[in-house]
Amino acid sequence: MLGYLSAIVTAVSMGTFFGIVWWACSRGRQSANRESAMLPFALPDEFGQGQQDGANRS
């Protein structure tokens, strides 16, 4: 009985995983995915140019 329960939970979990992957990669999400992919580049730099090369780090 425990084996059947384990198999059912595994099948439901796998179905949920593949459903999320399908939803995330669907055509309707392409523009949102592109916008989200560019978010890290829209942030301001935390340090100035002099601190980025390690010259003024303490």
VMD Tcl script that draws the C-alpha trace (Angstrom):
set ca {
  {0.00 0.00 0.00}
  {2.83 2.40 0.83}
  {4.40 1.68 -2.57}
  {1.23 2.79 -4.38}
  {1.04 5.98 -2.37}
  {4.68 6.72 -3.12}
  {4.09 6.11 -6.85}
  {1.04 8.40 -6.89}
  {2.88 11.20 -5.08}
  {5.83 10.83 -7.46}
  {3.55 10.97 -10.53}
  {1.70 14.04 -9.23}
  {4.99 15.78 -8.38}
  {6.43 15.03 -11.81}
  {3.26 16.28 -13.48}
  {3.41 19.48 -11.45}
  {7.08 19.99 -12.34}
  {6.49 19.50 -16.07}
  {3.44 21.77 -15.90}
  {5.49 24.56 -14.37}
  {8.25 24.10 -16.97}
  {5.66 24.14 -19.77}
  {4.06 27.31 -18.37}
  {7.41 29.07 -17.87}
  {8.53 28.33 -21.43}
  {5.21 29.03 -23.17}
  {4.90 31.66 -25.89}
  {2.78 33.92 -23.70}
  {5.62 34.25 -21.18}
  {8.39 35.08 -23.68}
  {8.17 38.86 -23.28}
  {8.04 38.60 -19.48}
  {11.02 36.24 -19.52}
  {13.05 38.65 -21.68}
  {12.19 41.55 -19.38}
  {13.12 39.55 -16.28}
  {16.39 38.46 -17.85}
  {17.45 42.09 -18.29}
  {16.66 43.19 -14.70}
  {20.19 42.62 -13.30}
  {21.62 44.91 -15.97}
  {19.18 47.71 -15.10}
  {20.52 48.02 -11.53}
  {23.00 50.78 -10.73}
  {26.56 49.79 -9.92}
  {27.27 49.44 -6.21}
  {30.83 50.73 -6.45}
  {32.54 53.37 -8.51}
  {35.04 52.44 -11.20}
  {38.00 52.89 -8.82}
  {36.61 50.40 -6.34}
  {35.74 47.79 -8.97}
  {39.36 47.12 -9.85}
  {40.30 46.62 -6.19}
  {42.38 49.78 -5.79}
  {40.42 51.33 -2.91}
  {39.10 48.29 -1.06}
  {39.71 48.02 2.66}
}
mol new
graphics top color blue
foreach p $ca { graphics top sphere $p radius 0.5 }
foreach p [lrange $ca 0 end-1] q [lrange $ca 1 end] { graphics top cylinder $p $q radius 0.2 }
display resetview
